[in-house]
Amino acid sequence: MFNFHNNHKNLVITSAIVYIGLSTLIAIIPAFKMQEAMPLPSMKAMTPQEMSGLKMYTAENCMACHTQQVRNIEMDKMWGDRPSVAADYYYSKKRLDVWRQSPSLLGSERTGPDLTNIGKRQSGKDWHLLHLYNPRIVVKESIMPGFPWLFVEKDSTQIKKGEVVVPVPAEFLKHKDKKIVATTKALDLVAYLISLKQPDLGGDPDWNFIPAAEKKKVASGGDGVAEGLDGAMLYTNTCATCHQADGKGIAGTFPELAGSKIVNNPDPEQLITIVLDGYSGRVSQGFAPMPPFGETLSDEEIAAITTHERSSWGNDAPAVKPEDVKRIREYLKTVTKK
């Protein structure tokens, strides 16, 4: 017994048993337990196109700059409605085969914004295609590299039925007489990005964010208008990627808000309706359709955003109140039911 350390055979066997036992206990068993996680009730299975897009996402190493993890701290509220849970990754973490685990999507840094909820924040296909082709088209200050190899240049006569033409402004075209057409890889990647929507846990679970130091609340302006909400900040987070921070939009793709007749109309009904229900009336003119925000923004948030739009960039129109938004929201519900 006292010569145990001198018996090489027993020493190696004992070390191997201890190593295998610890590895099983702290690595193998937890790994198998993680595989048993069930999807959330509100989660939708990924389509074949979205799965193909996920493979493109990992092939292009998007995880190097973008995370998909909403931490449980106050500053992460802008990326999701709640902190991330293991079940959020149910469909994306399935093994590729017996020998290969699926790549991690969590990421380690946020050189670019978190993408956990990008499908809700930015649901427009045209925006994503423009962003992939050249990020500076929609975000002037972006440092993200473009992915032009996911697109092809074609003459108008070469475009086939069903192909998606990306509305790239002329100033970003290498050849002014060419059209930019999205490849299947680009469309699959965009389908995957749009599918990234944080599932609802249901009920009222205790998934609270750890609060940061309390800041003084800012009113967005106007008597009784969305007190406690910063319309400028909400606009920046929700609308500026398309309509731009200066409200000038992108010529021929996203309409200008500065000087807009709809924005400056004393009656805000049409503007509120567009924000709630989306708008595709100018698609034939080359403009991208605007997605609806009725399900993602509250009455107070829409009032704060539209008030900011109606009082910025030279616009001068009365403030919008939450009750105005609520009234139009209820009306749209009755129209939809009919």
N, C-alpha and C positions, 0 to 999 in steps of 0.2 A: 504493500500500500504506500509506504513511504518512498518507494522507488518508481512511483507512477510516472513521474516526469522523465525518467530515464528509459521507459519502455516506449519507443517510438511508435510502435504499432497501436498500442492502446491510446496513446496521445492523439494520433491522427484520427482514429475511429471516433473517439470522444468529441474531438473538435468538429468533425464532420456532422455528427449527430446533433450537436448544439447548433451549428450553423444552419442545417436543414430545418431544425425545429423552429428557430427564431425566424427564418425566412418565411416559413409556412404561416407562422402566427401573425407576423407584422406586414407581410406583403401579399402572399398568395391568397389566403382566406379573405382579407379585405377586398382584394381585386375581384374575386368571384362574387362577393356580396354586392359590390358596386354594379355588376352586370345584372343583378336581380331587380334593380330599380325600375319602377313602373312609370310610364309616361303620365303627365298631368291630364286630367279629364278633358280639359279644353284644348289640348294639343292636337294638331293635325299631322298625320303622317306625311313625310316628305315625298313629293312626286318624283318620278324618274328625272325630269328636267332639273329640279332643285338638287337632287343628289349629284347629277352631273355638274351642276354649278358649284356644289361644295368641293368636288374634286378640283375644279378650276381654281377655286379660292385657295386651296392648300397648295396646288401646283405653282401658283404665282406668289406663294409665301406671304399672303396678306396678313398673317398672324404676326409678322415681324413688326408691323406698325399699328395694327388695330387689335384691340382686345374684344372679347365677348364675355365679360364678367362685370356685373354690377355689384360692387362691394357694398357692405352695410353701413356706409358712412354718408353723411349728409351731402357731400360734394358729388356723390354719384347719382343723386336724384335726377339729374338732367339726362342720364343715360337710360333710366328705366323706372317703372312704377314701384319696384320692390327689389330687394337684393336677390341675386341669382341663387338657385338651388340646384342640386345635382340632377334632378329630373328634367331640368331645362335642356340638358344635353343628351337626352335619351336616344333620339334618332341619329344624332351626329356622332355619337361615341361608339357605335357598333363596330365590331372588329371587321377589318377588310377581309381577312381570311383566318385560318387556324393559326398562322404564324405571325400575322401583322396586326397590331393594334391601330385603331383609327388615330389620325394626327390630332394633337391637342389644339383646340380653338381658343383657349383662354387668353393666350398672348401674355406678354410680360411687360409691355410698355404702351403708352398711348401717344405715340408720335402723331397718330391720327385719332379721330374720335372713336369711342366705343361703338360697336355695331350690334349690340344685343337687341336693340329696339329700332334699328334703322328702317325696318319695313313700315313702322308706324310713323316715324319722324319724316321719312321721305319715301313715299309709295309710288312716285311717278317713274315709269320706265324710261321715258325720254331723258329725265334728269340724270339717272344712273348711267345711261349710255354716253351722254355728253361728258360726264365726270370721268368715265373710264377712258374715253378717247383723249381728252385733254382736261384735267381738273381745273385749269385756270379759266376755262369757259364759264364755269358756274361759281367757282370760289377763287377770286383774283389773287388772294394771298396764299393759296395752297402750295405746299412743298411736295405734294404727292406726285410721283412719276406717272406719266400717261401710259396707256396700254394700246398703242396704235396697231399692234400686230393682231389684235382681236377684231379688227375692222379691215375692210377692203375698199379701195377707190374704184368707182365704176362710172362709165358714161351713162347718161339717162336711158339710152337705148339698150344698155346691157342689163338693166335691173329687171329681175324676174318677178312675177306675181307672188306675193307673200313675203318678199324680202323686206326687211325693216331699214328704211333710210333714216339716218340720224341727222336731225336738223342743226348741223354745225354752222355757226355764223361764218360768213365769207372771210373774215379777217384771220380765221384759224385754219383755213384750207391751204394746202400746199399748191394744189392745182384748182383754180377757181371754176373751171369747167367740169369738175368731177363731183360726184356725190359719194358720201360716206355711207357704206352699208355694213350693218352689224353681222358678224359671223354667228354661227350656232353657239360657239364657245362664249361669246359676249352675251348672247341672250340667255344662256343657261346660268351664267354668273349673275346676271341681273335678277333672274328669277329666284335664285338662292338668296340674294341680298334682300329682296322684297319680302321673302318668306320669314325673315328674322323679325318676329314680333313676340314680345314677351307674353307667354300665356297667363291667363287669369287664374289665380289659385282658387277663386271662389270663396264665398263667405267673407269673414273678416279676420284672417289669420294675423298672428302677431309677428309680422315681418317688417318691423320698423327700422328706419335708418338711425344710426347713432347721431344725435343732433350736434351741429357745430355751434360755435358761439353765436348767440342771437344777434341778428342784424336789424337795424331800424327799417321798418317796412316803408315802401315807397308807393304812393298812389300814382296811377297812370294818368291822372288828369281828369278834370271835369267833375261836376258836382254829383257825388254818389256813384262814380264810375269805378268799378272793380278795385275798390280800396285794397291795398296790400299787394297788388300785382304791378310789376314793372312792364308796361307795354312794349317799351323799346327792347328789353331783354327777351321777352317772349317772341317778338318779331324776329330778332336775330337768330334765335334757336329754331324757329319754325318756318319762317318765310324768306329770310335773307339769302338762302342758298339758291333760290330761283329768282326772286325779284330784286336781289342785291341789297346791300346795306344802304345804298343811296336812293333806293326806290326806282332806279332807272331800268331795271330788268335786263334782259338780253335781247337785242334786236332780232325780231322774227321768231323768237322761241318762247320767252317769258315776258309778258306785257309789262309796260312801265306803269308804276303807281303814282309817280310824281306828275301832277297835272291831270290825272285820270278823271274823266267825267263821272265814272261810276264811284270812285273814291270820294270825290268832292260833292256828290249829290246831297243836298240837304236831308233827303230821306235815305237812310242807310240800308233800306230793305234789300236792294239788289246786291250790295256788297256783302251783307251778312249771309244772304242765301248762297252766294258763291262760295264763301268760306265754309259754310255748313255742308253744302251738297255737292261741291265741286263744280267744274265748268269745262265743257269741251266744245263750246260754240265756235271757236276760232281754229279748230284743227285743220279745216280745209285751207286756211291761210298759212299753214305751216307752224302754228303755235302749238306747244305741248298742252295736253289736257291737264287741268288742275285737279288733284285728288281731293276728295271731301275730308274735312277735318271735324265733322260733327261728332264722331265717336271718340276722338282723341283730345278734344279741347272742350273745356267747360264754358258755360255762358259767360262767366266772369273773364276767362282768358280771352275769348273771342272779342268781348267788349274792349278789353285792354289793348289788344292788337289792332283792332280796327280804329280805335280812338287814336292810337299812335300814328297809323297810316294817314288819318284824316287831318292830322295837325303837324305833319313833317314834310320836308322837301318842298316847301312853298304851298302845300295844301292847307286849306282853311275851311273846315266843315265842322259842324257841331259834334260833340262827343257822343259816343254810343254807350248806352246803359245796359247792364245785364238783363234787365226786364225786356228790352227790345229784342235781344237775342233769343231769350226764352220764348217770347211770343211767336217769333218766326220759326223757331225749332218745332214748337207744337203744331203750327200750321203745316209745316212740311211733313210731319208724321201723318196728319189726316189725309193729305194729298197722296202720300205713298200707299196708305191702306186702301184707298179707292182704286 
